[in-house]
Amino acid sequence: MMKKLFVAFLSITVFLILIYLVVAKPYETIYEQRVSTDPVNVIVEFVNVTGDSNCTKLYVTKSDSDIKNGSALFPSTPDDIPAPDDGAYAYAGNVFKLTGYAYEWVFRNAITGNENKKKSRRFDVIKWEIMSPYTVWSERQGADGEPLTEILTTPLAYEFKSEDHQPALFKMNNYIDCLAGQ
Amino acid sequence: MGTRLIIHTDSRKQSDVNTFESAALSLKKGYQAKYPTSKDVIKLVFVKTGKDITRAINSIGKGSLISLDIISHGNQGGIHISRDLVTPVKAGFIEKNAHEIIRRNSDRPQTEADAEFKEESMHGLYSDSSSKVGVSYYYNQVVTGSTDIAILSDIKFEVFTDNAVVEFHGCRTAEVIPVLNTYLKDNFAKNFSDNLNKKAVVIGHVTNSAPDKNPNGNHSDYRYGSVRVYKGGVLVRDKVDRSKLNLETLTTP
């Protein structure tokens, strides 16, 4: 009886360790790094994905780098630039031109030293502008108290004033791509 | 005379709050247009917490809630409402590791530094205690100490009529994640339906919803895309397009 219990315990333990090794990969360290030291431009469209507050709403429509069209973008901004995906101008169909730094993930195997890289969605924004005309949430309300919108053509752009663009100056939110796999 | 309750929730993003409110008003107008002579009361309620949701439901008289629409963020665990913390809270050993493991193979894996601190807290309505803990691990959000979180057992289900219609317009409340929702836990829509009469309908989205992609062009309408329908806890429609859904007891516009 004791032998059977011991074998069962051992089997479960080995199974759990294997699952842990496969899923958690404790032998692998991960980090993000900039793809290049030069900023690139991307054109993104605001898609009103409301699955969660953490859903990114910016999807690439054009890029002068190798960021694929349709990719979700996770914008990170320094303190003196507002986030392009949250504000009165955060409205479905609005198009933004973002300038900044693209990233890649590095998966480093601590045992073999091998490194695998894959595209990251992070994008450190140093400048953005909205394409005209664009829609904004109005401060006025409708007869039933409903939020109204306005279409504007006034230029709207922000630029990071600092010459120092080190990654630590850009605030990264806990974004997820809510349209992944759909 | 019964009550139709339309609830729209808070979000950390003002654009989402506006979208939810627009969708709620659009639904109210839809009910008014579909039942122009009805004496039923249509209640539109904005809520900031799960407890607000249960209070709004429980305030309805016994057996008189005809329909419940909730427009919100969502996931398999429930109606998700989160808030930014003024001061981030250090994640515990288990929470930090659980968060890293769950997100390890996602589109944004979490580094050790990402998981170190929790920057948001949770305030929604979830299936039960384990669901809210699971959601907190996924997002790395604070769940303990949030006294305004509610779970399904806080709801007085006797307020619903026997053939009530409940629709969750937010995302993924009817998603079935292999293993998690097939062997361990049911999704939120199914759990909600378990508590209702077998004639009552519960509709939940399978995927994430983006109302601006609605083929009907109405940017304030979540009633499209893949949904699951439950009756008395039994799946009666699997992954059907909401815009084509036609059920005998469906009284929504």
Interface residues (C-beta under 8 A of the other chain):
Chain A: V23 A24 K25 I30 Y31 E32 V47 N48 V49 T50 G51 D52 S53 N54 C55 K57 A72 F74 D86 G87 A88 A90 Y91 A92 G93 W105 S120 R121 W137 D144 G145 E146 P147 M172 N174 Y175 I176 D177 C178 L179 A180 Q182
Chain B: S11 R12 K13 Q14 S15 D16 N18 T19 F20 E21 S22 L25 K28 H73 G74 N75 H80 S82 N97 E100 I101 R104 N105 S106 D107 R108 P109 T111 D114 E119 E120 Y139 N140 G170 C171 R172 T207 N208 S209 A210 P211 D212 K213 H219
